[in-house]
């Protein structure tokens, strides 16, 4: 249907230009709207003529398809953004998705490493290997700065202000933020750049990236995952961890140390404080475990 194709293109343009969303986010929205389009085509419905009843019928079909509550909620959220756009552009006067309720999702607390486990991962690095110092610098940066893996592999020298104690990070939606960097990161990255990176034959166009592979090219996200999985095996850590686990651990340990939630939100680059608030739940779990372990009333026989 021409109306659908034209409207979806307009919506994608809006997400890209006005919302400045990342390509992955835009692709996810396109997939959600494509599902809606396919459903509506069987009823010969254009975007302007969909009613709440049609959407509720499709939600019921999503449930029958066996999609998880989380997947259903993501799809419905995509629709809501789409209809917000239609109203904003005066393509529709009303929003048929307004009455839709998101399925309740149990909040899953992310996996977190203890300080001892992080030390064990770093100790598992073979510093005599060609990539040893690089890997140590990577782990220190992930944990000490709490940045995303995509932000790590995209880090450039022009973003490093080590004398001032900051790095500049380009996060989701091309939003910039300044993140404090610890002396340990400065030391480990400096050691890597001076002794290991300087011996690489660097590919043209990759000179500005801080972390490179053995062929002198920008590291990929997949390679960082692989490095961490290998180190976890060597350290005997059974938790299912990824680069993002260091980000969770960074935030959780700051909360446990009494850091301000707003400051952590800024450092993580969260758009909403509610995203950061999950770490207060982790902290409550930590406190409960501490009380059960150490309070005299809980240790008496």
C-alpha positions in Angstrom: 0.0 0.0 0.0 1.5 3.3 -1.1 0.2 5.1 2.0 2.2 2.7 4.3 5.4 2.9 2.3 5.4 6.7 2.2 4.4 7.1 5.8 7.0 4.7 7.1 9.7 6.5 5.1 8.6 9.8 6.7 8.7 8.2 10.1 12.2 6.9 9.5 13.3 10.3 8.4 11.8 11.8 11.6 13.6 9.3 13.8 16.9 9.9 12.0 16.9 13.7 11.7 14.7 15.0 14.5 15.2 12.3 17.1 18.8 11.6 16.2 18.3 7.9 17.0 21.0 5.3 16.3 20.7 3.0 13.3 20.0 0.0 15.4 17.1 1.8 17.2 15.7 3.0 13.8 15.8 -0.5 12.4 14.0 -1.9 15.4 11.2 0.7 15.0 11.0 -0.2 11.3 10.6 -3.9 12.1 7.8 -3.1 14.6 5.9 -0.9 12.1 6.4 -3.5 9.4 4.6 -6.1 11.6 1.7 -3.6 12.0 1.6 -2.9 8.2 1.5 -6.6 7.3 -1.4 -7.1 9.7 -3.3 -4.0 8.4 -2.8 -5.0 4.8 -5.0 -8.0 5.3 -7.8 -5.6 6.3 -7.0 -3.0 3.6 -6.3 -0.5 6.4 -4.1 2.6 5.8 -2.3 4.3 8.7 -5.0 7.0 8.8 -7.8 4.5 9.3 -6.5 2.1 12.0 -8.7 2.1 15.1 -8.0 1.0 18.7 -10.0 -2.2 18.2 -7.7 -3.2 15.3 -4.6 -2.7 17.5 -6.1 -4.7 20.4 -6.9 -7.5 18.0 -3.2 -7.5 16.8 -2.0 -7.4 20.4 -4.0 -10.6 21.0 -2.4 -12.2 18.0 1.1 -11.3 19.4 0.2 -13.1 22.5 -1.0 -16.1 20.6 2.3 -16.1 18.7 4.0 -16.8 22.0 6.0 -13.6 22.1 7.3 -12.7 25.6 5.8 -9.8 27.5 9.1 -7.9 27.0 8.8 -8.4 23.2 5.2 -7.4 23.1 5.9 -4.3 25.2 8.7 -3.3 22.8 6.5 -3.7 19.7 3.6 -1.7 21.3 6.0 1.0 22.3 7.1 1.2 18.7 3.5 1.6 17.6 3.0 4.4 20.1 6.0 6.3 18.8 4.6 5.9 15.3 1.2 7.2 16.1 2.7 10.1 18.1 4.5 11.0 14.8 1.3 10.8 12.8 -0.5 13.1 15.2 2.5 15.5 15.2 2.5 15.6 11.4 -1.3 16.1 11.4 -1.6 12.9 9.3 -4.1 11.8 12.0 -6.1 13.8 14.5 -6.3 11.0 17.1 -3.9 8.4 18.5 -5.5 4.9 18.5 -2.6 3.4 20.5 -3.4 5.7 23.5 -5.7 3.1 25.1 -3.2 0.3 24.7 -1.6 -1.0 27.9 1.9 -2.4 28.0 2.1 -5.9 29.4 3.7 -6.0 32.8 7.3 -7.0 32.8 9.2 -8.3 35.8 12.3 -6.2 36.2 15.3 -8.4 35.7 18.3 -7.3 37.6 21.5 -7.4 35.5 24.5 -9.6 36.4 27.1 -7.8 38.4 30.7 -8.7 39.1 32.2 -8.3 42.6 35.4 -6.3 42.9 37.3 -9.5 43.6 35.9 -11.0 40.3 37.0 -8.0 38.4 40.5 -8.3 39.9 40.5 -12.0 39.0 39.6 -11.2 35.3 42.5 -8.7 35.1 44.9 -11.1 36.8 44.0 -13.7 34.2 45.5 -11.6 31.5 48.8 -12.8 30.1 50.8 -9.5 30.0 53.6 -11.3 28.1 51.3 -11.7 25.1 51.1 -9.2 22.3 47.6 -8.2 23.2 48.0 -8.5 27.0 48.5 -4.8 27.9 45.8 -3.8 25.4 43.3 -6.2 27.1 44.2 -4.9 30.5 43.6 -1.3 29.3 40.3 -2.3 27.8 39.0 -3.9 31.0 40.2 -1.0 33.1 38.4 1.4 30.8 35.1 -0.5 30.7 35.0 -0.9 34.5 36.4 2.5 35.5 34.4 4.6 33.0 31.2 2.5 32.7 31.1 3.1 29.0 29.3 0.9 26.4 31.3 -1.5 24.3 30.3 0.5 21.1 31.6 3.6 22.8 34.9 1.8 23.7 35.7 0.6 20.2 34.8 4.1 18.8 37.1 5.9 21.3 39.6 8.2 19.5 42.7 10.0 20.7 40.9 13.4 20.1 38.3 12.3 22.7 41.0 11.6 25.4 41.7 14.6 27.8 43.9 12.7 30.2 45.5 15.8 31.6 42.1 17.1 32.6 41.0 13.6 33.8 38.1 13.1 31.3 37.2 11.3 28.1 34.6 12.4 25.7 32.1 9.8 24.7 29.7 9.8 21.8 26.7 7.8 23.0 23.3 6.8 21.7 21.8 9.4 19.3 25.2 10.9 18.8 24.9 12.6 22.2 28.2 13.7 23.7 29.1 13.4 27.4 32.3 13.8 29.5 33.2 10.9 31.7 35.8 11.1 34.5 38.8 8.8 33.9 40.8 7.2 36.7 44.6 7.3 37.1 44.6 3.5 36.6 43.0 3.9 33.2 45.4 6.7 32.2 48.3 4.5 33.3 47.2 1.3 31.5 46.1 3.0 28.3 49.4 5.0 28.2 51.4 1.8 28.7 49.5 0.2 25.8 49.9 3.1 23.4 53.6 3.6 24.2 54.8 0.0 24.0 52.3 -2.2 22.2 50.2 -0.1 19.9 53.3 1.8 18.6 54.6 -1.5 17.2 51.6 -2.1 15.0 51.4 -1.5 11.3 48.3 0.7 11.5 45.8 0.6 8.6 44.9 3.8 6.8 41.9 5.5 8.3 42.3 3.7 11.7 45.1 5.9 13.1 42.8 7.8 15.5 41.2 4.8 17.2 42.7 4.1 20.6 42.2 0.3 20.7 43.3 -1.7 17.6 43.5 -5.4 16.7 46.8 -7.1 15.8 46.3 -6.1 12.2 46.2 -2.4 13.1 42.5 -2.0 12.5 39.7 -0.8 14.8 38.5 -3.5 17.2 35.0 -4.8 16.8 32.4 -5.3 19.5 32.4 -9.1 18.9 36.2 -9.2 19.6 35.6 -7.5 23.0 33.0 -10.1 23.8 35.4 -12.9 22.9 38.2 -11.4 25.0 36.0 -11.2 28.1 34.5 -14.7 27.6 38.1 -16.2 27.4 39.2 -14.3 30.5 36.1 -15.4 32.4 36.9 -19.0 31.6 40.6 -18.5 32.7 39.5 -16.8 35.9 36.9 -19.6 36.7 34.0 -17.1 36.7 30.7 -19.0 36.0 28.5 -15.9 35.6 27.2 -15.2 32.2 29.1 -11.9 31.6 29.6 -9.6 28.7 31.2 -6.1 28.2 28.0 -4.6 29.5 28.5 -6.4 32.8 31.4 -4.0 33.5 29.0 -1.1 33.0 26.5 -2.6 35.4 29.3 -3.3 37.9 30.6 0.3 37.6 27.2 1.7 38.4 26.4 -0.7 41.2 29.7 -0.2 43.0 29.2 3.6 42.8 25.8 3.2 44.4 27.1 1.0 47.1 29.8 3.6 47.7 27.2 6.3 48.2 27.5 8.1 44.8 24.7 10.5 43.7 22.2 8.9 41.3 22.0 11.9 39.1 25.8 11.9 38.7 25.7 8.2 37.7 22.9 9.0 35.2 25.2 11.6 33.6 28.2 9.3 33.5 26.2 6.4 32.0 24.5 8.7 29.5 21.0 7.6 30.4 18.3 9.8 29.0 15.9 9.0 31.9 16.7 8.7 35.6 14.3 5.7 35.7 16.8 3.7 33.7 19.5 4.4 36.3 17.2 3.6 39.2 17.6 -0.2 38.5 21.0 0.1 40.3 19.2 1.2 43.5 17.4 -2.1 43.4 20.8 -3.9 43.1 22.0 -1.9 46.0 19.0 -2.9 48.1 19.8 -6.5 47.3 23.4 -5.9 48.3 22.3 -4.4 51.6 19.9 -7.3 52.4 22.7 -9.8 51.8 25.0 -7.8 54.0 22.4 -7.6 56.8 21.6 -11.3 56.6 25.3 -12.2 56.6 26.6 -9.8 59.3 23.8 -8.7 61.6 24.2 -10.4 65.0 20.5 -11.4 65.1 21.0 -13.3 61.9 24.2 -15.0 62.9 23.0 -16.4 66.2 22.2 -20.1 66.4 
